[in-house]
């Protein structure tokens, strides 16, 4: 078989995207306007007239020059090389000459060619295209490659096309770069969402093949390169994947699902203390410590400073733990509070204001949860500050299909499943990774539904921080109720000296009212510059 026949047979098996690149390199004009067969003919015409291009392509495809005279022989006989067949592997040089006479018998040789190919297991791998190492095609071909950069040799099939031609990834530029949080739709395909995880006209389409091959899930942050723009397509398509959540694409299929990760009690404390003036975070560190993987509930009536407290907690985490991914989720909030939160903290703020429909609240919350779970699967620590879980439950109550039963206050029992799934996702993971969720629950709003929602969530968390309305009315801030606030298994988070001081403090203020106790603690803390000094001060006091 001549060199040009080998080139033709190899190129015929490639996709039109690869052929367009080859044609463009050879100087074929308007490669995107041709169908595959037409483009292949144009390429072969170019190779007939371009000997240098033929030799370069031959080297790239790693084709051995078995018999150079066959090409001239075929041309003299005016036989079209496109009717030729694949040479069998077992033929010797003498057998090749005998087979030339019957090689171009159209019907018989087409059948022989198919049989030869089938025997060599070539056509069986047509669907197994260039994987993530293919620079001209989306790395979405063989699902069995699991994202490994093995090109055509994943199953040791001798395809003659080596990584030398299709191994270099496409260059990422500002024009073709695509990144965003993946949302997979029920039909199997997905889109990379941008700001606030919402659909926009700039979203990038992700094919089902890519999703299956790399094990992509809703919430994955995908970085890649888009295909050339097509005016007939509404959305750009993702051609090549560089990273999944900042890691190599092969990690997508090898990661352990979030549901299979082993949850344990939080055993590493998130220190919130930053300076002497921020009393609220210092009180939390002692009376209601937060650990990695904590499931905390901030119980607060209206107008007691819960939003300010959330901002201080967020800023403390950003300063003391910069490696933790911080997400603030605002559901059914006022637009001005959203802007204030964005400008006040160094973290990702995802929101759905009160002028949006309930289904929008639910979608945003579920996207945030999926995003956090994907990060935890990659071994990262994530903190979600949710304001508020009560409004999220109200949104679910309006969107779910009625179960036929109604609890006191008019809430459907099925509406509590979504918020509980969100809140219950918080956990510390054995062998790395954690998801910490601090959600606010509204009480004393005058709504029976809000009270029922709080009662349903009472006891589900392993940390509670109660804010007192009477303290706020007396302008005692932070309005933290030191009696009711606390953390389960706080001994895993506090040192021995901190535990001793905590017990001592609780005994000291046990006979006082909530207001007096909080006022005493705040005043004593103001006398010291840090919690360490405060511990020494309390230990120096004589108290039995």
C-alpha positions in Angstrom: 0.0 0.0 0.0 1.3 3.4 -0.9 2.0 6.2 1.5 -0.9 8.3 0.2 -3.3 5.4 0.6 -2.2 4.9 4.2 -2.7 8.6 4.9 -6.2 8.5 3.3 -7.2 5.4 5.3 -6.0 7.0 8.6 -7.6 10.3 8.0 -10.8 8.7 6.9 -11.2 7.4 10.5 -10.8 10.7 12.2 -13.5 13.2 13.0 -14.3 16.3 10.9 -12.7 18.5 13.6 -9.4 16.8 13.1 -9.7 16.9 9.4 -10.4 20.6 9.5 -7.1 21.2 11.4 -5.2 19.0 8.9 -6.8 20.8 6.0 -6.0 24.2 7.5 -2.3 23.2 7.9 -2.2 22.2 4.3 -3.7 25.4 3.1 -7.3 24.2 2.2 -9.5 27.3 2.2 -12.8 27.5 4.1 -12.4 24.1 5.8 -15.6 24.7 7.9 -17.8 24.8 4.8 -17.2 21.3 3.6 -18.7 18.0 4.7 -16.4 15.3 5.9 -16.1 13.5 2.5 -15.7 16.7 0.6 -13.0 17.9 3.0 -11.1 14.6 2.8 -11.1 14.9 -1.0 -9.8 18.5 -0.8 -7.0 17.3 1.5 -6.0 14.5 -0.8 -5.9 16.9 -3.8 -3.6 19.2 -1.8 -1.3 16.2 -1.0 -1.2 15.3 -4.7 0.3 18.7 -5.5 2.2 19.3 -2.3 5.0 16.8 -1.9 6.5 18.7 1.1 3.2 18.7 2.9 2.9 15.0 2.1 6.2 14.2 3.7 5.5 16.3 6.7 2.1 14.6 7.3 3.8 11.2 6.7 6.3 12.0 9.5 3.6 13.2 11.9 1.5 10.1 11.3 4.5 7.9 11.7 3.9 6.0 8.4 6.6 3.6 7.2 7.6 4.0 3.5 7.2 0.4 2.5 7.0 0.8 -1.2 7.4 4.3 -2.7 7.0 3.1 -6.3 3.4 2.0 -5.7 2.1 5.5 -5.7 3.6 6.2 -9.2 2.4 2.8 -10.3 -1.2 3.6 -9.4 -1.1 7.0 -11.1 0.2 5.5 -14.3 -2.7 3.0 -14.3 -5.1 5.9 -13.6 -6.5 4.1 -10.6 -8.0 6.2 -7.9 -6.3 5.6 -4.5 -9.6 6.2 -2.8 -10.8 2.7 -4.0 -7.8 1.0 -2.4 -7.9 -1.4 0.6 -5.9 -1.8 3.8 -2.9 -4.1 3.4 -3.0 -7.1 5.7 -0.3 -7.3 8.3 0.8 -10.8 7.4 1.6 -10.1 3.7 5.1 -10.2 2.5 6.6 -8.0 -0.3 5.8 -10.6 -2.9 2.2 -11.0 -1.8 1.6 -7.3 -2.1 2.3 -7.4 -5.8 -0.2 -10.3 -6.3 -2.9 -8.5 -4.3 -2.5 -5.3 -6.4 -4.5 -6.9 -9.2 -7.6 -7.5 -7.1 -7.1 -4.6 -4.7 -9.3 -2.3 -6.7 -12.2 -4.6 -7.4 -14.8 -2.3 -5.8 -17.4 -4.7 -4.3 -15.1 -7.6 -3.4 -12.4 -5.5 -2.0 -14.7 -3.3 0.1 -15.8 -6.5 1.9 -12.3 -7.7 2.3 -11.2 -4.3 3.7 -14.0 -4.4 6.3 -13.0 -7.9 7.3 -9.3 -7.0 7.5 -10.1 -4.0 9.7 -12.4 -6.0 11.9 -9.7 -8.7 12.4 -7.3 -6.0 13.6 -9.9 -4.5 16.0 -9.6 -1.1 14.4 -13.2 -0.2 13.7 -14.1 -1.4 17.2 -12.2 1.6 18.5 -13.7 4.2 16.2 -15.7 5.7 19.1 -12.6 5.8 21.3 -11.2 9.1 20.1 -8.5 11.3 21.2 -9.0 11.8 24.9 -7.8 14.8 26.9 -4.5 14.9 25.1 -6.1 15.6 21.7 -5.6 19.3 21.0 -8.1 19.4 18.1 -11.1 17.7 19.6 -13.0 17.9 22.8 -11.6 15.5 25.3 -14.9 13.7 25.5 -14.5 10.5 23.5 -13.8 7.2 25.3 -15.7 6.9 28.6 -13.4 4.1 29.7 -10.3 6.3 29.7 -11.5 8.0 32.9 -9.8 11.2 31.9 -6.4 9.8 31.5 -4.2 11.3 28.9 -3.6 8.2 26.8 -4.7 9.3 23.3 -5.3 6.4 20.9 -3.2 3.9 22.7 -5.5 3.4 25.7 -6.2 -0.2 24.7 -2.9 -0.8 23.0 -4.5 -0.5 19.5 -2.0 0.2 16.8 -3.6 3.2 15.2 -0.4 4.5 13.6 -1.4 8.0 14.8 0.8 8.8 17.8 0.7 11.5 20.4 3.1 13.6 18.3 0.3 14.9 16.2 -2.6 15.2 18.6 -1.0 15.5 22.0 -0.6 19.3 22.5 -3.6 20.8 24.3 -5.2 23.9 22.7 -3.7 27.2 24.0 -6.0 28.9 26.5 -6.5 32.6 25.7 -8.9 35.3 27.0 -11.1 34.7 23.9 -11.5 30.9 24.2 -11.2 30.4 28.0 -14.3 29.0 29.7 -14.9 28.5 33.4 -17.9 28.2 35.6 -20.0 26.1 37.9 -21.5 23.1 36.1 -25.3 22.6 36.2 -26.5 19.3 34.7 -30.0 19.4 33.4 -32.4 16.4 33.4 -31.7 15.8 29.7 -28.1 14.8 30.4 -26.3 17.9 29.1 -25.1 20.8 31.2 -24.0 24.4 31.2 -21.2 26.3 32.9 -22.9 29.0 35.0 -21.4 32.3 35.8 -22.2 34.9 38.5 -24.6 33.7 41.2 -24.8 30.3 39.5 -27.7 31.6 37.3 -28.3 31.0 33.6 -27.0 33.7 31.3 -26.5 34.1 27.5 -22.7 33.6 28.1 -23.1 30.1 29.5 -21.0 27.3 27.9 -22.6 24.1 26.8 -21.1 20.8 28.1 -22.0 17.6 26.2 -23.3 14.4 27.8 -20.2 12.6 26.6 -17.9 14.9 28.5 -20.1 14.6 31.6 -20.0 10.8 31.5 -16.3 10.5 30.6 -15.0 12.8 33.4 -17.6 11.9 36.0 -18.8 15.5 36.2 -21.5 16.4 38.7 -23.6 19.5 39.3 -21.4 21.9 41.3 -18.1 21.1 39.7 -16.1 24.2 38.8 -14.8 23.4 35.3 -12.0 25.3 33.5 -11.4 24.7 29.8 -11.4 25.9 26.2 -14.4 26.6 24.0 -14.9 25.5 20.4 -14.7 28.2 17.7 -17.8 30.3 17.6 -20.6 29.2 15.4 -23.2 31.8 14.5 -25.9 29.0 14.2 -25.4 28.0 17.8 -26.9 29.9 20.7 -24.3 28.8 23.2 -20.6 28.2 23.0 -19.5 24.5 23.4 -16.8 23.2 25.6 -14.0 21.6 23.6 -11.3 20.8 26.1 -11.2 20.5 29.9 -8.1 21.7 31.7 -9.2 21.5 35.4 -12.0 20.2 37.5 -12.3 22.1 40.8 -8.6 23.1 40.3 -7.4 19.5 39.9 -6.5 17.3 37.0 -9.5 16.1 35.0 -8.8 12.5 35.9 -9.8 13.2 39.5 -13.4 13.5 38.5 -14.0 9.8 38.2 -11.7 8.7 41.0 -13.1 10.8 43.7 -15.4 9.3 46.4 -19.0 10.4 46.4 -20.0 12.8 49.1 -22.6 10.4 50.5 -20.0 7.7 51.0 -17.6 10.0 53.1 -17.5 9.1 56.8 -18.7 11.9 59.1 -17.1 12.4 62.5 -17.4 15.0 65.2 -15.5 18.3 64.6 -12.0 18.0 66.1 -10.3 21.1 64.8 -11.3 24.5 66.0 -12.0 27.5 63.8 -10.5 30.3 65.8 -12.5 33.5 65.2 -10.7 35.9 67.5 -9.0 38.6 65.5 -8.5 41.6 67.8 -9.5 42.9 71.2 -12.4 45.0 70.0 -14.4 42.2 68.4 -16.0 40.8 71.5 -18.7 38.7 69.7 -16.2 36.3 68.1 -14.2 36.1 71.3 -17.4 35.0 73.2 -18.2 32.4 70.4 -14.6 31.0 70.7 -15.2 30.3 74.5 -18.9 29.6 75.0 -19.9 28.1 71.6 -16.7 27.2 69.7 -17.0 26.3 66.0 -15.0 23.5 64.5 -14.4 22.3 61.0 -17.5 20.4 60.0 -19.8 22.1 62.5 -23.5 22.2 62.0 -24.5 25.3 63.8 -27.8 27.1 64.3 -27.9 30.8 65.2 -31.3 31.3 66.8 -32.3 35.0 66.6 -35.4 37.1 66.8 -35.7 40.1 64.4 -33.4 43.1 64.9 -30.9 41.6 67.3 -27.8 42.0 65.1 -27.6 38.5 63.5 -26.5 40.0 60.1 -23.7 42.0 61.8 -22.7 38.8 63.6 -22.6 36.8 60.4 -20.3 39.5 58.8 -17.9 39.4 61.7 -17.8 35.6 61.6 -17.1 35.7 57.9 -14.4 38.3 58.2 -12.7 36.3 61.0 -12.7 33.1 58.9 -11.2 35.0 55.9 -8.4 36.5 58.1 -7.6 33.5 60.3 -8.3 30.7 57.8 -7.6 32.0 54.2 -7.4 28.4 52.8 -11.0 27.7 53.7 -13.6 28.3 50.9 -16.2 30.7 52.3 -19.7 31.0 50.8 -22.3 33.3 52.1 -25.8 32.3 51.0 -28.6 34.9 51.4 -32.1 33.7 50.8 -35.1 36.1 50.6 -33.0 39.0 51.7 -33.2 42.7 51.0 -31.1 43.9 48.0 -29.2 46.5 50.1 -28.2 43.9 52.6 -26.8 41.8 49.7 -24.7 44.8 48.5 -23.5 45.5 52.1 -22.5 41.8 52.5 -20.6 41.8 49.2 -18.6 44.9 50.2 -18.0 43.8 53.8 -16.5 40.3 53.4 -13.8 38.6 51.4 -15.7 35.6 50.2 -18.3 34.4 47.7 -21.7 35.9 48.2 -24.6 34.0 46.5 -28.0 35.5 46.9 -31.7 35.4 46.0 -33.5 38.5 47.0 -37.1 38.7 48.3 -38.4 39.9 44.9 -37.5 36.6 43.3 -39.9 33.6 43.1 -39.6 30.8 45.6 -38.3 28.4 43.0 -35.4 30.7 42.4 -34.5 30.6 46.2 -34.6 26.8 46.0 -32.4 26.5 42.9 -29.8 28.9 44.2 -29.6 27.0 47.6 -29.3 23.6 45.8 -26.5 24.9 43.5 -24.6 26.2 46.5 -24.9 22.9 48.3 -23.8 20.9 45.3 -20.8 23.3 44.8 -19.8 22.8 48.5 -20.1 19.0 48.3 -17.9 18.8 45.2 -15.2 20.8 47.0 -15.4 18.5 50.0 -15.0 15.5 47.7 -11.7 17.0 46.7 -10.6 17.2 50.3 -11.2 20.9 50.8 -12.7 22.7 53.8 -15.8 24.8 53.1 -17.9 27.1 55.3 -21.4 28.1 54.3 -23.1 31.0 56.2 -26.8 30.7 55.5 -29.3 33.5 56.2 -31.8 32.1 56.8 -32.9 28.5 57.0 -36.4 29.6 58.0 -36.9 31.5 54.7 -35.5 28.6 52.8 -38.0 26.3 54.4 -40.8 28.7 53.4 -39.6 28.6 49.8 -39.7 24.8 49.8 -43.2 25.0 51.2 -44.3 26.9 48.1 -42.5 24.8 45.5 -43.0 21.2 46.5 -46.0 19.1 45.5 -48.4 18.9 48.5 -48.3 15.7 50.5 -51.9 16.1 51.7 -50.9 16.8 55.3 -50.3 20.1 57.0 -48.5 20.9 60.2 -49.4 23.7 62.6 -48.8 27.1 60.9 -49.7 25.8 57.4 -46.4 24.2 56.6 -46.3 21.0 54.6 -44.2 18.2 56.2 -42.5 17.5 52.8 -41.2 21.1 52.7 -38.8 20.3 55.6 -36.9 17.7 53.7 -35.0 20.1 51.5 -33.8 22.4 54.2 -32.9 19.4 56.4 -30.9 17.9 53.5 -29.1 21.2 53.2 -28.4 21.6 56.9 -27.6 17.9 57.4 -24.9 18.0 54.7 -22.5 19.7 57.2 -20.0 17.3 58.5 -16.4 16.7 59.3 -14.9 14.1 57.1 -12.5 11.4 58.2 -9.1 11.6 56.3 -9.6 15.2 55.1 -12.2 17.7 54.1 -15.1 19.3 55.9 -18.4 21.2 55.3 -19.3 23.7 58.0 -22.8 25.3 57.9 -23.9 28.1 60.1 -27.6 28.8 59.5 -29.8 31.4 61.1 -33.3 30.4 62.4 -35.9 33.1 63.0 -38.0 33.0 66.2 -40.5 35.4 67.8 -41.6 36.7 64.5 -45.3 36.4 65.2 -45.6 33.6 62.7 -46.5 30.1 63.9 -44.9 28.7 60.8 -41.5 30.1 61.8 -41.8 28.6 65.3 -42.7 25.2 63.8 -39.7 25.3 61.5 -37.4 26.1 64.4 -38.8 23.3 66.5 -38.2 20.9 63.6 -34.5 22.0 63.4 -33.9 22.1 67.2 -31.5 19.3 68.0 -30.4 18.6 64.5 -27.3 20.8 64.9 -24.3 20.2 67.1 -23.8 23.8 68.0 -26.3 26.5 68.9 -25.8 30.3 69.4 -28.8 32.1 70.8 -29.3 35.8 70.6 -31.5 37.6 73.1 -34.0 40.3 72.2 -34.0 41.9 75.6 -30.2 42.4 75.4 -30.6 44.1 72.1 -33.3 46.3 73.4 -31.0 47.4 76.2 -28.3 48.0 73.5 -26.0 45.3 75.0 -24.1 43.9 72.0 -23.3 41.3 71.1 -26.7 40.1 72.4 -25.5 36.5 73.0 -27.3 34.4 75.6 -24.4 32.7 77.3 -26.8 30.3 79.1 -28.4 28.7 76.1 -25.5 28.9 73.7 -23.2 25.9 73.5 -21.5 23.2 71.4 -21.8 19.4 71.6 -18.5 17.7 72.4 -16.8 21.0 73.0 -14.0 19.1 74.8 -12.7 18.2 71.3 -12.3 21.8 70.4 -11.2 23.5 73.7 -8.0 23.1 75.6 -8.0 22.0 79.2 -7.5 25.6 80.5 -10.3 26.9 78.3 -12.6 24.1 79.6 -11.8 25.0 83.2 -12.5 28.7 82.6 -15.7 28.0 80.8 -17.0 25.9 83.7 -15.9 28.5 86.1 -17.6 31.3 84.2 -20.9 29.4 84.0 -20.9 28.8 87.7 -20.1 32.5 88.4 -23.1 33.8 86.4 -25.5 30.9 87.2 -27.5 32.9 89.6 -27.8 36.0 87.4 -30.3 36.8 84.8 -29.4 36.5 81.1 -28.9 40.2 80.8 -26.6 40.5 83.8 -24.6 37.4 82.9 -24.0 38.6 79.3 -23.1 42.1 80.6 -20.6 40.7 83.1 -18.8 38.6 80.5 -18.6 41.4 78.0 -17.3 43.9 80.6 -14.6 41.4 81.8 -13.6 40.7 78.2 -13.2 44.4 77.5 -10.5 44.6 80.2 -8.3 42.2 78.3 -6.7 42.2 74.8 -7.2 38.5 74.0 -8.9 35.4 75.2 -5.6 34.1 76.6 -5.4 37.2 78.9 -9.1 36.7 79.7 -8.4 33.1 80.8 -5.6 34.2 83.0 -7.8 36.9 84.5 -10.6 34.5 85.4 -8.2 31.9 86.8 -6.8 34.6 89.1 -10.3 35.3 90.6 -11.1 33.5 93.9 -14.3 31.6 93.4 -15.4 28.3 94.9 
